[in-house]
Structures are given as structure tokens and as C-alpha cells.
Amino acid sequence: MDIIPGHHMDPDLFTQMIRHDEGVRNLVYDDATGQTIGPGYTVKGNPTIGAGRNVGPSGPGLRDGEIDSMLTNDLNWYEDQAATFPWYANLDPVRATVVCSMVFNLGLRSFSQFHDTISCIEKGDWEGAASNMMASRWAQQVGSRAERLSEMMRLGVPIQR
């Protein structure tokens, strides 16, 4: 586990988790339906876009190295957001990665509404934090992702599933 100076999370674990939880698609798609967006398609959710090239069905899409570069940028962006919590700097790399993954998935505003979970994290009550994570509507929505992240919060070790 190589931690980048200035980072508290594990960047390799973050990238692996996001690739697993979000999936990797090389072409622009509708996140509500999973359908590739092409000419005439009506977007129901949010389009996922690329880096200034045709990422639709007739273009080359994104290469894996470009996706990894985007994830590195995301890692920095979401860790900066997580670091706005004063307790974040005291987290071990695994728990910091869990928080960053949740901020990635939920957005900072929604994650900030996890008052009981955040209170437990702040006190180092890992069991309480994990229980509160699993008692949320988010856990019902994301299923096994929440189970894995809550176990990582509880135990402080990476869990691969």
C-alpha cells in the first residue's frame, strides 16, 4: 500500500474500489439506464463524458490509461472534499479510503447528512459507524457496496469482493 504524500487514503485501493463499484465503460452512457448514448438517444439520467473526443458509439471511446488518469484526478478531488472534515486527517488509510469512496458515490452534501455515522467516525467508534452506514437508505440502494464499505470501516482492513 503506497500512500502518496499529502494523502491519507490508499490511492490504489480507491481506484480498485471505484472501478469495481462503478464499473468501467469506454463509451459515453446514460447512468440511469446503462445504455450507450448515440445520435437520437434521449438521456434519462446523467451522461458520462470523455476527454474532448467522440466517446459515443462511433468514436474510439476512452482507453484504460485515460480512465486511470481520470480516476487519479477524481481521487484528488474527492479527498480534498473529505479533508474538509477536521477528523479526516486522523483516519488510517483504509477508513480514509472508505470515506472518500462514499463522498465519490454520494457527493459531499449527501455524505454530510450522515450525522450519526460521522459522529461515530469522529470518536473512533468503528462499530457504530459501520452500523449507522448499514442503517441508511444509501445502504439499501447500493447493497453489497455498503456491506463491503461498512465492514472496511468496522475492521480497518481492505475487503475485496
C-alpha positions as CSV (number, residue, x, y, z in Angstrom):
1,M,0.0,0.0,0.0
2,D,1.8,3.1,-1.2
3,I,0.3,6.3,0.3
4,I,1.0,9.5,-1.7
5,P,2.5,12.2,0.5
6,G,-0.3,14.6,1.5
7,H,-2.9,11.8,1.1
8,H,-4.5,9.8,3.9
9,M,-6.3,7.4,1.6
10,D,-4.9,4.4,-0.3
11,P,-5.0,5.5,-3.9
12,D,-4.6,2.0,-5.3
13,L,-7.5,0.8,-3.1
14,F,-9.6,3.8,-4.1
15,T,-9.1,3.2,-7.8
16,Q,-9.8,-0.5,-7.5
17,M,-13.0,0.1,-5.4
18,I,-14.3,2.7,-7.8
19,R,-13.6,0.6,-10.9
20,H,-15.4,-2.3,-9.2
21,D,-18.3,-0.4,-7.8
22,E,-19.0,2.0,-10.7
23,G,-17.9,-0.3,-13.5
24,V,-15.7,0.8,-16.4
25,R,-17.3,1.9,-19.7
26,N,-15.2,3.3,-22.5
27,L,-18.1,5.0,-24.3
28,V,-20.5,7.7,-23.0
29,Y,-23.6,6.2,-21.4
30,D,-26.8,7.2,-19.6
31,D,-26.2,6.4,-15.9
32,A,-29.9,5.9,-15.3
33,T,-30.3,3.2,-18.0
34,G,-26.8,1.9,-18.7
35,Q,-27.4,2.5,-22.4
36,T,-24.6,3.8,-24.6
37,I,-25.6,7.3,-25.8
38,G,-25.7,7.8,-29.6
39,P,-27.5,10.0,-32.1
40,G,-31.2,10.4,-31.2
41,Y,-30.9,8.9,-27.8
42,T,-32.9,10.6,-25.0
43,V,-30.9,10.8,-21.8
44,K,-32.9,9.9,-18.7
45,G,-30.1,10.3,-16.1
46,N,-26.6,11.9,-16.4
47,P,-24.3,11.3,-19.4
48,T,-20.8,10.2,-18.6
49,I,-18.4,12.1,-20.8
50,G,-14.9,11.7,-22.0
51,A,-11.9,13.9,-22.7
52,G,-12.8,16.0,-25.8
53,R,-13.2,13.3,-28.3
54,N,-16.0,11.3,-29.7
55,V,-16.8,8.9,-26.9
56,G,-20.1,7.8,-28.5
57,P,-20.6,4.5,-30.3
58,S,-18.9,5.7,-33.5
59,G,-15.7,7.0,-31.7
60,P,-12.7,5.4,-30.0
61,G,-14.0,6.0,-26.5
62,L,-11.6,6.1,-23.6
63,R,-8.5,3.9,-23.2
64,D,-7.8,2.3,-19.8
65,G,-4.9,4.6,-19.1
66,E,-7.1,7.6,-19.7
67,I,-9.7,6.2,-17.3
68,D,-7.0,5.6,-14.7
69,S,-5.9,9.2,-15.2
70,M,-9.4,10.4,-14.7
71,L,-9.7,8.3,-11.5
72,T,-6.4,9.9,-10.2
73,N,-8.0,13.3,-10.7
74,D,-11.1,12.1,-9.0
75,L,-9.1,10.8,-6.1
76,N,-7.5,14.2,-5.5
77,W,-10.9,16.0,-5.9
78,Y,-12.8,13.7,-3.5
79,E,-10.0,13.5,-1.0
80,D,-9.9,17.3,-0.9
81,Q,-13.6,17.3,-0.2
82,A,-13.3,14.6,2.5
83,A,-10.4,16.6,4.1
84,T,-12.8,19.4,4.9
85,F,-13.8,17.3,7.9
86,P,-11.3,18.0,10.7
87,W,-11.3,14.4,11.8
88,Y,-10.3,13.1,8.3
89,A,-6.6,13.7,8.8
90,N,-6.7,11.3,11.8
91,L,-8.1,8.3,9.8
92,D,-6.0,5.3,8.8
93,P,-5.6,4.8,5.0
94,V,-8.4,2.2,4.7
95,R,-11.0,4.2,6.6
96,A,-10.0,7.4,4.8
97,T,-10.5,5.5,1.5
98,V,-14.0,4.4,2.7
99,V,-14.9,8.0,3.4
100,C,-13.6,9.1,0.0
101,S,-15.5,6.4,-1.8
102,M,-18.7,7.4,0.0
103,V,-18.1,11.1,-0.9
104,F,-17.5,10.0,-4.5
105,N,-20.7,7.9,-4.6
106,L,-22.9,10.3,-2.6
107,G,-21.4,13.8,-3.1
108,L,-20.1,15.8,-0.2
109,R,-23.5,17.4,0.6
110,S,-25.3,14.0,0.9
111,F,-22.4,12.4,2.8
112,S,-22.5,15.3,5.3
113,Q,-26.1,14.3,6.2
114,F,-24.7,11.0,7.7
115,H,-24.6,12.8,11.1
116,D,-24.6,9.6,13.3
117,T,-22.0,7.9,11.1
118,I,-19.8,11.0,11.1
119,S,-20.1,11.4,14.8
120,C,-19.0,7.8,15.3
121,I,-16.1,8.2,12.9
122,E,-15.0,11.3,14.7
123,K,-14.9,9.4,18.0
124,G,-13.2,6.3,16.5
125,D,-16.4,4.2,17.2
126,W,-15.9,2.0,14.1
127,E,-18.6,-0.5,15.1
128,G,-21.1,2.4,15.5
129,A,-20.0,4.0,12.2
130,A,-20.5,0.7,10.3
131,S,-23.9,0.1,11.9
132,N,-25.1,3.6,11.0
133,M,-23.8,3.2,7.5
134,M,-25.8,-0.1,7.1
135,A,-29.0,1.5,8.7
136,S,-29.1,4.2,5.9
137,R,-31.2,4.4,2.8
138,W,-27.9,4.6,0.9
139,A,-27.1,1.0,2.1
140,Q,-30.5,-0.2,0.7
141,Q,-29.7,1.5,-2.6
142,V,-26.1,0.2,-3.1
143,G,-26.4,-3.2,-1.4
144,S,-23.1,-5.1,-1.4
145,R,-21.1,-1.9,-1.8
146,A,-22.4,-0.7,1.5
147,E,-21.8,-4.1,3.1
148,R,-18.2,-4.1,2.0
149,L,-17.5,-0.4,2.9
150,S,-19.1,-0.8,6.3
151,E,-17.0,-3.9,7.1
152,M,-13.9,-2.0,6.0
153,M,-14.9,0.9,8.3
154,R,-15.5,-1.6,11.1
155,L,-12.3,-3.6,10.7
156,G,-9.9,-1.0,9.1
157,V,-8.7,-3.6,6.5
158,P,-9.3,-3.7,2.7
159,I,-12.0,-6.2,1.7
160,Q,-12.1,-7.4,-1.9
161,R,-15.4,-8.8,-3.2
